[in-house]
Amino acid sequence: MKKPVVAIVGRPNVGKSTLFNRMIRRREAIVDDEPGITRDRNDADTDWEGCTFTVEDTGGFITKGRDDIEKGVTRQVNIAVEEADLVLFMTDATTGITDIDSDVARLLLRSKKPVILVVNKADHPVRAAGAAEFIRLGLGEPVVISASNGIGTGDLLSSIVRVLELKPDPQETPAGDGAVRFAVVGRPNVGKSTFINVLLGEERLLVTEIPGTTRDSVDVGILCGGERFVVIDTAGLRRKTKVEKGVEYYSTVRTRQTIERCDVACVMADAAEGVTQQDMGILGEAIQRRKGVLVAVNKWDIAQDDPEKSRQAKQSVDLRLQGLEYVPVLFISAKTGFRAVSVLEAAQAVARERKKRVPSPAFNRFLENLNRKMQPPAVLGKRVRILYGAQVESDPPKFTLFCNYPELIKETYKKFTENQVRETFGFQGVPLMFSYRKS
């Protein structure tokens, strides 16, 4: 069953993301003193008193947005209010009621949604006493908290359970259990958020022509072909020498953490530029962490209109991925939706391959045939032989091979063995790990 959604709204820099992190008990949203850090809606499941619900962080509401990003953020806040079962309207005890607070209050009163008024940053008795003035907003008596140190957050969570009339569910399973965690990564402005919006069929993530619009990693649940996915949008990864301090640095750190926690990483490239050295660096990072991988070359609608661009893009892919022929490549257009769903289907196949287990008898028959197929190399006058082996791990796969002289096996023969394993057993899109041990 769909969990109740609790949306946190308010003007910029009142502490919404800090409260979001406090409620879900982990640092998922980037928090900084600079206003306007959060742009996309970011949600996560949490529980209190045995009851589970979804908390949704939103960007700061701005009545009169000055640019596309501010207008887009405000539009996302309006959508969040419309879809929420309960709204936490967050204000700031240090500033009192502002004009924007009054505008948000009127918006919420018109929405007819259940609202809990929250006065944050009341970590001093004087500020807590002054919170009474917020009753003038017409949204009832406020819950006074300090999200940064946890004061009053337990009372707030209890109020949420009471207003939503939630009941404990002993059968509840952890959020995302059994779902494929699918991260979309790549350079800034290659169309990652547009791609996810196409999959969802709605403007869930903020999209502009400005590179670096996405700052945080955002998890979104999708059902495709009976398979559950948690699709993760990420901030664009730039070269380390170009990453500035502050928010951009933390966005980059969060993206790399996302690669660490995903099952399959989709590296999105731009058809106009082909697969660049930077794209290969991102792909290499996912492979190094032994994640399932695939490459999606976006904006193919533009390249298709120009045969020369199309040829150059395919040539770039072939050149860059030499030695990585096991990585699936799809040419897509997030703008038109061309082959967008095929990317999810490919990710589903890669996730299955990552969990594949080769039975030991079948693997040892393969090794026997391999020794017959190609004479094992002689090194320093000694004939090196792989005697037997087994797959010792899956998700991700790892093989242990027992040899007479493991220290003498050259890298070329190791690569040959890996290619033969792939040719026989598949493992499309999956990095393999081999350990060579003395028999």
N, C-alpha and C positions, 0 to 999 in steps of 0.2 A: 504494500500500500504506500501511496505517496505520503511523505512526512510533511507536517505543517511547516510553512516557511515563515521565518521571522526576519524581516528586513530592517537593517540599521540605516537610518537616513538622517541627514542634517547638513548644515553648511560645511565648507572646508575647514579642516584643522580643529575639529572639536573632539577628536579622539575615537572616531568610529572604528578604524582598523585596530587600534589598541584594545578596544572592547571586544572586537571580533576574535582576536588572538586569545584574549582572556577566556572567552566563552568556549572556544573549541580546545583550549588547553595546549596550544602549540603556536609557534611563530610561523604563521603561513602568509599573512599579509605584511608587506613592507611598511614600516612605520618610520616617519621622519618629521622633523619640525617644519619642513617646507610644505606649504598648503598645496593641495591638488595632487598628492602622490597617487592615490587610488583613482583609477579611471574606469576599469571594467567591473561588472558585478562579479563578486567572488563568493562562492558558497561552500559550506562544509557542514557535515552532520555533527551533532553533539548530543549529550544526554544530561539530565538532571532529575534527581529523585526517581530514577528508573524509567524516565520518559525520554524518548528521542524526538528531535526536531532538527530542521535545517536552518542554519544562520546564514544570512546573506549580507556581505559587506558591500557598500556602494560608494561611489565618488561623491565629492562635495557638491551639494545643490547650489547653483548660482542662478538667480532670477533672470539676469540679462547677460547671457554668455557673450564674450567678446570675440571668440574664434570658434572654429569647428570643433576643437577638442572640448571646450567648456560647454558648448551647446549639446554635443554628443553625450557628455557625462550627465547633464541634466535630463536629457531624454531617457537615458538608462535608469536614472533614479525614478522617473515617473513610471516606467515599465515595472520596476521592482515593487513600487507601492501598489500598482494594479494587481500584480500576481501574488502579493504576500497575504498570508492569513493573519498576520499581526505585524505592526510597525513599531519599532523603537525609534522615537524621535529624540535625537541626541542634541543637547545644548551645552553651553560652556558657562560654568559658574564664575569664571574670572572676567567675563565680558558683560554678563547680563543679557537681557533680550535685545537682539539686533533686528534691523529691518528684514533681513533674510529669514531669521527665525520666525517672524510674524508671517512672512509669505509662505513658508513651509507649513506653518500651523493652519493657515487658511486652506492650503492644498489638501492637507490631511482631513480636515473637517468636512470638506466637500466629498472626499473619497468614501466616507462612511465606514472606513476600515477601523478595526480595534487598534487603539494606539496606547502605548505606554510612554509617557514623557520622562526622559532621563536627563538629569543635570549632572554633567561630568566635571572632573577636576575639583571636586569638593573635598579635598584632602586637608582642609583647615577648618576649624569650628566656625570661623567668621563666614567663610564661603558657604558652608553647609547651611548656616542660618539664613543667608541671603538667597538661598534657592527658592524660598517661598514666593518670591516675585514672579516666578515662571508660571504660577497658577493663572496669571492674567492672559496666558495664551489660550485658555479655554479648553485645555485637554486634560483636565483633572489634576490631582495632586502628583507632583513629580517623585520619582525614585532617585535619591541622591547617592552618587557613587564617585569613586576614583578608579577609573579603568587601569591606570598605570600601576597601582599597588593593590588593587583588588577590594578596596573598601566598598561594601554595599552590593557587590556583584552577585553574591549568593542570594540576597533578597530579591534582586532583579530577576534572576533565573527562576526563583520560586514564583514570582509574579507572572512570568511567562507561562509556566505550567498551569497556574490557576486560571488565567484569562483564557487560555486555549482549551481548558478542561481536559488535559491529557491524563491518560491512565498508564501505569507501568506495564511494559510488555516484556515478559520473561523470554518470549520466543525471538526477540529482536536480534538480528545478526549484524555484525560490524558493517559500516558503510563501505561500499566498494568491494565487498567480499566476492571473490570469484570474477570480478571484472578485469578486462585487459586494460592496463594503464598505458595509454598511447600518447606520447609527447610529440608535438609539432614544433620543431626547432629550425633555426636558420638565421640568416643575416636580417637586419632591419628592412622592412618594407618589401618583403618578397611575397606577402599575401597570406600569412599564417592565420590571422584573425578572420579575414574574408573567407578562407577555406572552411573554418569551423562554423562560421555563420551559415554557410551554404549547407553544411551537413545538418545543422539544426533547423534550417528553414525559417530562421528569425534573426534579427539583429541583436544577438546576445552579447557580442564583444564590440567595443568601439573601434571603428575603422576610419582612418583619414589618410591623406596623401603624405602626412608628415612622418618621416622615419622616427621610430622609437615611441610610437603612441602607446603600445603595450609596455607596462613596466613590471607588473607582477605576473606570476604563474597562476592561471585560472583553470580550475577543474570543472568539466561539464560532463554530465552523464548522457550517454546515447545508447539506444538499442538498435542493433543492425543485424538482420538475419538470425534473430534469436540469441545473439551474443551481446553481452553487456560490455560497454566500453566506458572508461573514464578518459575523455579526451582533454589534454592539457595544453592550453595555449601558453606560449612563453615570450619573454622579451627577446628582441633580436640580439644575437651575439656579434659584437664587433671585435676587431683586433685588440689585443690587450693594450697596445700602445695608444689606442684611441679612446679607451674607456676612462671616463672622468671619475673623480671621486664622488661620494654621496650616493644619490638615488640610482644613477646609472650603474655604479659599482655593485650595489646590492641587488639590482635587477639581474646583472650578469651572474652573480653568485647564486641567486635563486634559480635561474635557468639551468645552471650546472647541477644544482641539487635535484632539479626535476629530472634531468637525464639519469641521475643516480637511482631515482625511485620508480622510473617507468619500466615497463616490460618491453615495449617497442618504441623506437625513436624514428620519426619521419623527418629526414632532412629536406627542407623545402628550398629549392633553387629557383632562379629567375631565368626563363627561357631566353631573354634578351642578352644575358651575360653568360649563359651556360653554367656549368659546374665550376666554380672558382676554387682557388687554393684555400680560401677561408671556409668554403663549404666542405672541402675535404678535411680540414682541421676539425670541424664540428662532427663530421662522420667518424673520423678517427677517434674522437673522444668517446662517442657512443660505443664503438667497437672495443676500445680499451676497457670500458666498463662491462663488456660482454652482454650488451643489450641487443635485442632484435633490431634490425635496421632496414630501412628502405629509403629510396630517394624519390621525391615528387618534383618534377620540373614544371613550375607554374607559369601562367601567362602564355600557354601554348596557343591560345586563340590569336595572339599577335604574331607569333612565329609562323603559324600556318599560312598567314596571308603573304608571307615573304619566303619563298622556297630557299633562298640563300641563308636566311636566318635560321630556318628549320634545319638545314644541313649542318650549319656551324654548331648549333646547339647539340645535335646528336653526336657530332664528331667530338665536341668537348666532353660529353658524357663518356664516350668510349675511351678517350685518352686518359681522363682522370681516374676512371674505375678499372684500369688495367690491374690485374691481380686481385680484383674484388668482384669478379663476375658473379658471385653468389648473391650480391646485393640487388634486389628487385628495383627496377626504374620504371616510373610511370610518368607520362606526359599529360598534364592536366590543365584545366582552366578553372580557377576558383570563381572567377567573375561570371562565367557562363554556366558553371556546374559540370562541365565536361569531365567525365571520369572521376568526379570527386568521391563518389561512393566506392569506386574501385580501389581507392587508397585504403579505406576501412577494411574492405574484403582482403586486400593484400596483407594488412596488418594482422587480421584474424588468422590468416594462413601462417604468417611468420610466428605468431604467438604459439600456435599448435606445434610448429617445427621445433620451437625452443623447448617444449616440454617432451619431445619425442625421446623414447628410450629404445636402444637397439639391444635385443637379447644377446647374451654372451655367446651362445652357440653360433648364431648367425654372424656375429662379428669375427669370431675365430675362423669360420669358413672363409670369410672375406680375406682375412690375413693370409691364409694358406694359398688362396687363388692369387693374391697380390705377389707372394714370393715366387709363384710359378710364372706369373705374367712378366715380371721384371727381375733380373738377377740383382740381388742386393749388392750395394757398392762395397768395394774392398778399400779399406783405409789403413795405411801403414802396414800393408801386408796381411791385414786381418779382415776376414769376411764378416761384415756386420749383418745380423739377421734379427728381425722382429719375430719373436717366438710365439707369443700369445698376448692377449689384451682383453680389455672390457671397458664398457662405458660405466664410469663410477658415479656420475652425477647427471642430472637433467635440470633444465630451467635455471641456469644455462647448462649446456652439455659439456661434459669433460670426459676425456678418455685417458686411460693409463695403458701404456704399451711396454711390455717386458722384453728386453733385448739382451744379447750376449755382451755387446760393447756400447751401452747407451751414450757414453761420452764421445764416441767417435762419429756419431750420426751427424751428417752435414745438414745445413738448413735447406739445401735444394731437395734432399730426399724427404725431409719433414714436410715440405710444401707439396711434393708429389704425393705423399701418403694422405695428406689432408684432402687434396683434390680427388683422390680415388675414393675416400670416405664419402665425400659429397656426391660424387658420380653414382655411387652405389646406394646411399641411404638418404640423400636429399639435403636437409638442413638449409633450405633456401632462406637467405636473410639472417642467418644465425652465425655469429662468431663461435668457432670451436676452440677448445683448449686441449692440448695434448701434453701428457707427462710421460717421459721416457725413463724407465727404471731398469736396474740390473736384475736379470732373471735369478 
